[in-house]
Amino acid sequence: MVTVTEKAIGEVKRAMGEANLPEGTVLRIGVAGGGCSGFQYKLGFDAADNVNTEKDHITEQHGLQVAIDKKSDLYLDGTTVDYYDGLEKRGFTFENPNVTKSCGCGSSFSV
């Protein structure tokens, strides 16, 4: 299971409001091939009718539906998604216990 912190959900909801996304929009978290270490994290929005319970793992976290395709879920199990808002950087962070190697960008990893 992937955990999304309340702070990260708040930032997602803020972005959804700025983009005027419709009610019921789902946060989609995934993994794609690429990046300097082999895989990279993906965050995006999806319409509720694009979510498929046979292909996606779906949870509700802090009032927001979160969907992860089952292939990505294998790489993300136990991951915590947070939002960091500091002077030196700002953005979503992934604390993934499955990572064996990552690079300095923070969004590319290998397992």
LOKOL-136452 format. One record per residue: x, y, z of N, C-alpha, C, O in turn; residue in one letter. Coordinates in nm, 2 decimals. Example, Ala and Ser with C-alpha at 12.3 -4.5 7.8 and 13.67 -1.06 7.14 Angstrom:
<recs>
> n.x,n.y,n.z,ca.x,ca.y,ca.z,c.x,c.y,c.z,o.x,o.y,o.z,aa
> 1.32,-0.57,0.78,1.23,-0.45,0.78,1.32,-0.33,0.78,1.42,-0.33,0.85,A $
> 1.28,-0.22,0.71,1.37,-0.11,0.71,1.29,0.00,0.79,1.34,0.11,0.80,S $
</recs>
This chain:
<recs>
> n.x,n.y,n.z,ca.x,ca.y,ca.z,c.x,c.y,c.z,o.x,o.y,o.z,aa
> 0.08,-0.12,0.00,0.00,0.00,0.00,0.09,0.13,0.00,0.19,0.13,0.06,M $
> 0.04,0.23,-0.07,0.11,0.36,-0.07,0.03,0.45,0.02,-0.09,0.45,0.02,V $
> 0.11,0.52,0.10,0.05,0.62,0.19,0.08,0.76,0.14,0.20,0.79,0.11,T $
> -0.02,0.85,0.13,0.00,0.98,0.08,-0.03,1.07,0.21,-0.14,1.06,0.26,V $
> 0.06,1.15,0.25,0.05,1.23,0.37,-0.06,1.34,0.35,-0.10,1.37,0.24,T $
> -0.11,1.39,0.46,-0.21,1.49,0.46,-0.16,1.62,0.39,-0.24,1.68,0.32,E $
> -0.03,1.65,0.41,0.03,1.77,0.35,0.03,1.75,0.20,0.00,1.84,0.12,K $
> 0.07,1.63,0.15,0.07,1.60,0.01,-0.07,1.61,-0.06,-0.09,1.67,-0.16,A $
> -0.17,1.55,0.01,-0.31,1.56,-0.04,-0.35,1.70,-0.04,-0.42,1.74,-0.14,I $
> -0.32,1.78,0.06,-0.35,1.93,0.05,-0.30,2.00,-0.07,-0.37,2.08,-0.13,G $
> -0.17,1.97,-0.10,-0.11,2.03,-0.22,-0.18,1.98,-0.35,-0.20,2.05,-0.44,E $
> -0.21,1.85,-0.35,-0.28,1.79,-0.47,-0.42,1.86,-0.49,-0.45,1.90,-0.60,V $
> -0.49,1.88,-0.38,-0.62,1.94,-0.39,-0.61,2.09,-0.43,-0.69,2.14,-0.50,K $
> -0.50,2.16,-0.38,-0.48,2.29,-0.43,-0.46,2.30,-0.58,-0.51,2.39,-0.65,R $
> -0.37,2.21,-0.63,-0.35,2.20,-0.77,-0.47,2.17,-0.85,-0.50,2.22,-0.96,A $
> -0.56,2.08,-0.80,-0.68,2.04,-0.87,-0.77,2.16,-0.87,-0.84,2.19,-0.98,M $
> -0.78,2.24,-0.77,-0.86,2.36,-0.77,-0.81,2.47,-0.87,-0.89,2.53,-0.94,G $
> -0.68,2.49,-0.87,-0.63,2.58,-0.97,-0.65,2.54,-1.11,-0.67,2.62,-1.20,E $
> -0.65,2.41,-1.14,-0.68,2.36,-1.27,-0.83,2.34,-1.30,-0.86,2.30,-1.41,A $
> -0.91,2.37,-1.21,-1.06,2.36,-1.22,-1.10,2.22,-1.27,-1.18,2.20,-1.36,N $
> -1.03,2.12,-1.20,-1.07,1.98,-1.24,-1.20,1.94,-1.18,-1.24,1.99,-1.07,L $
> -1.28,1.86,-1.25,-1.41,1.82,-1.20,-1.41,1.74,-1.07,-1.31,1.68,-1.04,P $
> -1.52,1.75,-1.00,-1.54,1.67,-0.88,-1.52,1.53,-0.91,-1.57,1.48,-1.01,E $
> -1.46,1.45,-0.82,-1.44,1.31,-0.85,-1.31,1.28,-0.92,-1.28,1.16,-0.94,G $
> -1.23,1.38,-0.95,-1.10,1.35,-1.01,-1.01,1.27,-0.92,-1.02,1.29,-0.80,T $
> -0.94,1.18,-0.97,-0.86,1.08,-0.89,-0.71,1.12,-0.91,-0.67,1.15,-1.02,V $
> -0.64,1.10,-0.80,-0.49,1.12,-0.81,-0.44,0.98,-0.85,-0.47,0.88,-0.79,L $
> -0.36,0.98,-0.96,-0.30,0.85,-1.01,-0.15,0.86,-0.98,-0.08,0.95,-1.02,R $
> -0.10,0.75,-0.92,0.04,0.74,-0.89,0.09,0.62,-0.96,0.02,0.51,-0.96,I $
> 0.21,0.63,-1.02,0.26,0.52,-1.10,0.41,0.52,-1.11,0.48,0.61,-1.06,G $
> 0.46,0.42,-1.18,0.60,0.40,-1.21,0.61,0.38,-1.36,0.53,0.31,-1.42,V $
> 0.71,0.45,-1.42,0.74,0.43,-1.57,0.88,0.40,-1.59,0.97,0.44,-1.51,A $
> 0.91,0.32,-1.69,1.05,0.30,-1.73,1.12,0.43,-1.77,1.05,0.52,-1.83,G $
> 1.24,0.45,-1.74,1.32,0.57,-1.78,1.39,0.63,-1.66,1.40,0.57,-1.55,G $
> 1.44,0.75,-1.68,1.52,0.82,-1.58,1.66,0.76,-1.58,1.69,0.67,-1.65,G $
> 1.74,0.82,-1.49,1.88,0.78,-1.49,1.91,0.65,-1.41,2.02,0.59,-1.42,C $
> 1.81,0.60,-1.34,1.83,0.48,-1.26,1.74,0.36,-1.30,1.74,0.26,-1.24,S $
> 1.66,0.38,-1.41,1.58,0.27,-1.46,1.43,0.29,-1.45,1.35,0.26,-1.55,G $
> 1.38,0.35,-1.34,1.24,0.38,-1.32,1.22,0.52,-1.28,1.31,0.58,-1.22,F $
> 1.10,0.58,-1.30,1.07,0.71,-1.25,0.93,0.71,-1.20,0.84,0.64,-1.25,Q $
> 0.91,0.79,-1.10,0.77,0.81,-1.04,0.69,0.90,-1.13,0.74,0.99,-1.20,Y $
> 0.56,0.87,-1.13,0.46,0.95,-1.20,0.35,0.99,-1.11,0.29,0.90,-1.04,K $
> 0.31,1.11,-1.12,0.19,1.16,-1.05,0.10,1.23,-1.15,0.15,1.30,-1.24,L $
> -0.03,1.21,-1.15,-0.11,1.28,-1.24,-0.26,1.27,-1.19,-0.29,1.21,-1.09,G $
> -0.35,1.32,-1.28,-0.49,1.32,-1.25,-0.56,1.23,-1.35,-0.52,1.22,-1.46,F $
> -0.67,1.17,-1.30,-0.75,1.08,-1.39,-0.89,1.10,-1.36,-0.93,1.13,-1.25,D $
> -0.98,1.08,-1.46,-1.12,1.09,-1.44,-1.16,0.96,-1.36,-1.11,0.85,-1.38,A $
> -1.26,0.97,-1.28,-1.31,0.86,-1.19,-1.35,0.74,-1.28,-1.34,0.63,-1.24,A $
> -1.41,0.77,-1.40,-1.46,0.66,-1.48,-1.34,0.59,-1.56,-1.37,0.49,-1.62,D $
> -1.22,0.64,-1.55,-1.10,0.57,-1.61,-1.04,0.47,-1.51,-0.95,0.40,-1.55,N $
> -1.09,0.47,-1.38,-1.03,0.38,-1.28,-1.10,0.25,-1.29,-1.22,0.24,-1.30,V $
> -1.02,0.14,-1.29,-1.07,0.01,-1.31,-1.03,-0.08,-1.19,-0.91,-0.10,-1.17,N $
> -1.12,-0.13,-1.12,-1.09,-0.20,-1.00,-1.01,-0.33,-1.03,-0.95,-0.39,-0.94,T $
> -1.02,-0.38,-1.15,-0.95,-0.50,-1.18,-0.80,-0.47,-1.21,-0.71,-0.56,-1.20,E $
> -0.77,-0.35,-1.26,-0.64,-0.31,-1.30,-0.57,-0.22,-1.20,-0.45,-0.20,-1.20,K $
> -0.65,-0.15,-1.11,-0.60,-0.05,-1.02,-0.62,-0.09,-0.88,-0.72,-0.15,-0.84,D $
> -0.53,-0.05,-0.79,-0.55,-0.05,-0.65,-0.60,0.08,-0.61,-0.53,0.18,-0.63,H $
> -0.71,0.09,-0.54,-0.78,0.22,-0.52,-0.79,0.24,-0.37,-0.84,0.15,-0.30,I $
> -0.75,0.35,-0.31,-0.77,0.39,-0.17,-0.83,0.53,-0.16,-0.82,0.61,-0.26,T $
> -0.89,0.56,-0.05,-0.93,0.69,-0.02,-0.84,0.74,0.09,-0.83,0.68,0.20,E $
> -0.77,0.85,0.07,-0.68,0.91,0.17,-0.71,1.06,0.18,-0.70,1.13,0.09,Q $
> -0.74,1.09,0.31,-0.77,1.23,0.34,-0.87,1.30,0.25,-0.86,1.41,0.21,H $
> -0.97,1.22,0.21,-1.08,1.27,0.13,-1.06,1.27,-0.02,-1.13,1.33,-0.09,G $
> -0.95,1.20,-0.06,-0.92,1.20,-0.21,-0.90,1.06,-0.25,-0.83,0.98,-0.18,L $
> -0.96,1.02,-0.37,-0.94,0.89,-0.42,-0.80,0.88,-0.48,-0.76,0.97,-0.56,Q $
> -0.72,0.77,-0.45,-0.59,0.75,-0.51,-0.59,0.62,-0.58,-0.63,0.52,-0.52,V $
> -0.54,0.62,-0.71,-0.54,0.50,-0.79,-0.39,0.47,-0.83,-0.32,0.56,-0.87,A $
> -0.36,0.34,-0.82,-0.23,0.29,-0.86,-0.25,0.17,-0.94,-0.31,0.07,-0.89,I $
> -0.19,0.17,-1.06,-0.21,0.05,-1.14,-0.13,-0.07,-1.07,-0.03,-0.04,-1.01,D $
> -0.18,-0.19,-1.08,-0.13,-0.30,-1.01,0.02,-0.33,-1.04,0.09,-0.39,-0.96,K $
> 0.06,-0.31,-1.16,0.20,-0.33,-1.20,0.29,-0.23,-1.12,0.39,-0.27,-1.06,K $
> 0.25,-0.10,-1.11,0.33,0.00,-1.04,0.32,-0.03,-0.89,0.42,-0.01,-0.82,S $
> 0.21,-0.09,-0.84,0.19,-0.11,-0.70,0.30,-0.21,-0.65,0.34,-0.20,-0.53,D $
> 0.35,-0.30,-0.73,0.46,-0.39,-0.69,0.58,-0.32,-0.65,0.65,-0.35,-0.56,L $
> 0.62,-0.21,-0.73,0.74,-0.13,-0.70,0.72,-0.03,-0.59,0.81,0.02,-0.53,Y $
> 0.59,0.01,-0.56,0.56,0.12,-0.47,0.51,0.07,-0.33,0.49,0.15,-0.24,L $
> 0.50,-0.06,-0.31,0.44,-0.11,-0.19,0.53,-0.06,-0.07,0.65,-0.07,-0.06,D $
> 0.46,0.01,0.03,0.52,0.06,0.14,0.57,0.20,0.13,0.63,0.26,0.22,G $
> 0.55,0.26,0.01,0.60,0.40,-0.02,0.51,0.50,0.05,0.39,0.49,0.06,T $
> 0.58,0.61,0.10,0.51,0.73,0.15,0.53,0.84,0.06,0.65,0.88,0.03,T $
> 0.43,0.91,0.01,0.44,1.03,-0.07,0.41,1.15,0.02,0.31,1.15,0.08,V $
> 0.50,1.24,0.02,0.49,1.36,0.10,0.51,1.48,0.01,0.55,1.47,-0.10,D $
> 0.49,1.60,0.07,0.52,1.72,0.00,0.62,1.80,0.08,0.59,1.83,0.20,Y $
> 0.73,1.84,0.03,0.83,1.92,0.10,0.82,2.06,0.04,0.82,2.09,-0.08,Y $
> 0.82,2.16,0.14,0.81,2.30,0.10,0.92,2.38,0.18,0.89,2.44,0.28,D $
> 1.04,2.37,0.13,1.15,2.44,0.20,1.21,2.55,0.11,1.17,2.57,0.00,G $
> 1.30,2.62,0.16,1.37,2.73,0.09,1.45,2.68,-0.03,1.45,2.74,-0.13,L $
> 1.52,2.57,-0.01,1.61,2.51,-0.11,1.54,2.43,-0.22,1.59,2.42,-0.33,E $
> 1.42,2.38,-0.19,1.35,2.30,-0.29,1.21,2.29,-0.25,1.17,2.32,-0.13,K $
> 1.12,2.25,-0.34,0.98,2.23,-0.31,0.93,2.13,-0.41,0.96,2.13,-0.53,R $
> 0.85,2.04,-0.36,0.79,1.93,-0.44,0.75,1.81,-0.37,0.77,1.79,-0.25,G $
> 0.70,1.71,-0.44,0.66,1.58,-0.39,0.78,1.50,-0.37,0.87,1.49,-0.45,F $
> 0.78,1.42,-0.26,0.89,1.33,-0.23,0.83,1.19,-0.21,0.72,1.17,-0.17,T $
> 0.92,1.09,-0.24,0.88,0.95,-0.24,0.98,0.88,-0.15,1.10,0.88,-0.18,F $
> 0.93,0.82,-0.04,1.01,0.74,0.05,0.97,0.60,0.03,0.87,0.55,0.08,E $
> 1.05,0.53,-0.06,1.02,0.40,-0.10,1.12,0.29,-0.05,1.24,0.30,-0.08,N $
> 1.07,0.20,0.04,1.16,0.10,0.10,1.21,0.00,0.00,1.30,-0.08,0.04,P $
> 1.16,-0.01,-0.12,1.20,-0.11,-0.22,1.32,-0.06,-0.30,1.38,-0.14,-0.38,N $
> 1.36,0.06,-0.29,1.46,0.12,-0.38,1.60,0.07,-0.33,1.63,0.07,-0.21,V $
> 1.68,0.02,-0.43,1.81,-0.02,-0.40,1.91,0.08,-0.45,2.03,0.08,-0.40,T $
> 1.87,0.17,-0.54,1.96,0.27,-0.59,1.88,0.38,-0.65,1.77,0.36,-0.71,K $
> 1.92,0.51,-0.62,1.85,0.62,-0.67,1.95,0.73,-0.71,2.07,0.71,-0.69,S $
> 1.90,0.83,-0.78,1.99,0.93,-0.83,1.96,1.06,-0.76,1.87,1.07,-0.68,C $
> 2.04,1.17,-0.78,2.02,1.29,-0.72,1.89,1.37,-0.75,1.85,1.46,-0.67,G $
> 1.82,1.33,-0.86,1.70,1.40,-0.90,1.59,1.37,-0.80,1.49,1.45,-0.79,C $
> 1.59,1.26,-0.74,1.48,1.22,-0.64,1.36,1.16,-0.71,1.27,1.12,-0.64,G $
> 1.36,1.15,-0.84,1.24,1.09,-0.91,1.28,0.97,-0.99,1.19,0.91,-1.06,S $
> 1.40,0.92,-0.99,1.45,0.81,-1.06,1.51,0.71,-0.96,1.58,0.74,-0.87,S $
> 1.48,0.58,-0.99,1.52,0.47,-0.89,1.53,0.34,-0.96,1.49,0.32,-1.07,F $
> 1.60,0.25,-0.89,1.60,0.11,-0.94,1.56,0.02,-0.82,1.58,0.06,-0.70,S $
> 1.51,-0.10,-0.85,1.48,-0.20,-0.74,1.55,-0.33,-0.76,1.53,-0.42,-0.69,V $
</recs>
